[in-house]
Each structure stands twice: as C-alpha cells, then as structure tokens.
Amino acid sequence: MHDRGELQSPRESAPTVDMPDGFWDTALPQAPKAKQAISMRVDPEVLAFFKAQGEGYQTRINAVLRSYVEAHKKHHASG
C-alpha cells in the first residue's frame, strides 16, 4: 500500500456505522477484487485535489472512477 501512496488502509479511515442487529447474519464472504497497476496521466489540478484530501488519494480516485462506471452501467441498462 505504501508504494501506492497509501499510508493507512481504507478500513482504518472509514467512518463508524451503527448496524442493526442481525445485519451480518446472511452476509456471504467475497474475495477482494485484485487491482491492476497502471500508469495514467491526469491534470496536475486533479492530482493536487485528491492529494490535498490526505492519505489514500489513489483509493479515492479509484472510488470516483468506480462510481462513474456503475452510474454509466445503470444508465445504459435502463435505456
């Protein structure tokens, strides 16, 4: 993680959520998705924005991209 610019795991920085009783009773474990290392060029302002938010900026960039992909899939599935 450190090589990717992440100094703490996303789980450590995640907000605490109070889950209702029995929430995990039917949960099924899933293997984490492997991530692929790439080299990508972004505008300096984009990189500065994410880095300014603190550690884990690459994870946040991935989350934004994933959100875009999921929204795009939903839009095309309903059309």
ABEGO torsion letter per residue (X at the ends): XAAAGBABBAAAABBBBBBBBGAAAABBBBBBBBBBBBBBBBBAAAAAAAAAAEBGAAAAAAAAAAAAAAAAAAAAAAX
